[in-house]
């Protein structure tokens, strides 16, 4: 079975050919090697992937590459994880961003009109109202927004 290995902390000067040469010099049997490059500039993004045959060769490659110094930089190597659905907290993920649940699950019984208790969804008053896309903060008597919601609840750092 083909296994994929992530190789990180590569110097910007290392390209696919140099990574392939390094793997050969270290005696790592690999099927393919690829350094990821920026689409617009073509510059290395500082990481790449190699494909090897089987679990044993993957463990060996990770063992040999982890900590190996290239141009003063210690490499890190791990089993590559499959592409996923925004696990890093980008838009639409459970840990933050527009259209997300802000990392919360379920509704808040104190605010039954806001689905899931999130500020990232449109509530009954529409965008900009309670639970609207742009917030739901209110103004205090002195005319400044203090992060209070119209229903009197305070927001914490997750936006609720």
Buried (B, 14 or more C-beta within 10 A) or exposed (E): EEBBBBBBEBEEEBBBEBBBEBBEEEEBEBEEBBBBBEEEEEEBBBBBBBBBEEEEBBBBBBEBBBEBEBEEBEBBBEEBEEEEEBEEEEEBBBBBBEEBBBBBEEBBEEBEEBBBBBBBBBBEEEEEBBBBBEBBEBEEEEEEEEBBBBEEBEBEEEBB
